[in-house]
Amino acid sequence: MARRHYRQLVALMIGLSVFSIAAEFLGRSLLPEAIRVADDQVQSATVGSMSTLLQFATGSTYLAYVIASLLALGGLFFFKRWAIVVNAVLVLLSPLAWYFMAYNVASWPAGFLAEWSQLGLGALLTVAWFTPLRSEFK
């Protein structure tokens, strides 16, 4: 795979990730009203039982994870060796988010984009680790 094609795939993944994040927050209007109301009640009860410090820590951790993910994708775009490792670590850490969130109610576009983002990232990491393109990463 040529560097140009790999960069095109990374750029596509960065765009897909940004759209996935936007769909997560903007796609709630696509949920049925009953599900949205029930989710709001559960979220209010959950957040209401958390201390302000824990709420801040959870939000900050999520924001840091999103920023680190986008920066690591940028590192792949510029063929930085550290970006391969950082992306792999972030993929391995992502299931921990479900421990803190317990569940996630998302519209179908948000879920669709998130799944394709993860599949694409897996493909990018596979190419970066296991093909001759690995020698391009400095």
N, C-alpha and C positions, 0 to 999 in steps of 0.2 A: 504494500500500500504506500503510495507516495505521500510525502509530507503535506502536499496541497490538499489531498483528499482527507487526510486525517484532520487537518485544520478546519476544513469545511464541516466535518462531522462534529468536532468540538464546538464550533460556532453554532451549529444546529442544536446541540445539547444545551448550550448556555441559553439560547432563546427559548427552548422547550422548558427549561428549569424556571426561567422568569415567568413564562406564561402559566406554568403549574402553580407557582406561588400566588400569582394574581388570581387564578381560578379558585384557589383555596379560600380566598377572602371574598371575592366578588361573586362566586358561584352559589352562595347560600340562598340567593333569591330563586334558584331553580329547584330547591327542595320543596316538597309539599308542606303546606302550612302546619299541619299537625306534627310533622317530624321536627320542623324548625322550632315550634313552641316547646315541645318536649325536650329538645336539645338545649334550648335556652334555660329551661328550668333546672336541668341536671348541671349545666355549666355554672349557673348561679349558685347552686348548692355546693358544688365542688370548690369554686373560687371563694365563696363565702366562708368555707371552713379552713381555708389556707391563710397563714399569716401574710402580712404585707411583704415581709422579707422573702418568703417562699414564692409569692407571686412574682416579685421582681426577679428573683433568681431563675425561675422557670422561663419567664419572658426573655431575660437576658441570654440564657443558654440557647434558646431557640434562635434568637437573632444572631448570636455568635456562630451557631451551626450553619445557618443560611449564608452568612457572609463568608465563612471558611469554605463552604462548598463552592460558591461562585468564584472565589479567589483560586481555589485548587483547579477548577475547570479552566480558568485563565492561565494557570501554570501549564496545564496540558497543551493549551493552544500555542504557548511559546516553547514547548518541548523542554520543560524544566523537570529534572529527575525527581526532585522532591515532591512534585505534584502527583506522581504515580502513587507514592507511599501515602501522602496525605489523603488522597481520594479513597484509597483502599481502607485506611483507618476510619474515615468518615462513614463509609459503607458498613463497616463492621460495628460502628457505634450507633448507627441509625435505629436498630431495634430497641435500644434503650429508651428512645422517645416514647414508644408505646407503653413502657412501664409507667411513665409519668402521666401520659395522656389517658390511659385506660381504653379509650376508643376514639374514633374520629368519624364524625358525620360529614360527608363531603358530597357535593353534587357529582353527577357522572363525568362532566368535563374535568373536574379537579382530579378525580380518581384515575381517569384515563390518562391524563397528562403526567401524573405522578408515576404511574406504572411504566409508561414509555420512557420517562426520564431515567428511571432505575435500570430498565433494560438497556438503554443506550449507554449509560455510564458503565455498565458491566461489559458491553462490547468494546468501549474505548479502553477500559483497563485491560481487557484480554489482549487487545492489539498492542497496547503499550508494554505489557509484560512478556508476551510469548511470540512476538514476531521480530523479524530483523529491524523493524522500525525502532526497537528499544535502543539501538545504538545511536539514534538521533537525539535521544534525551541527554542533556548535559547538565 
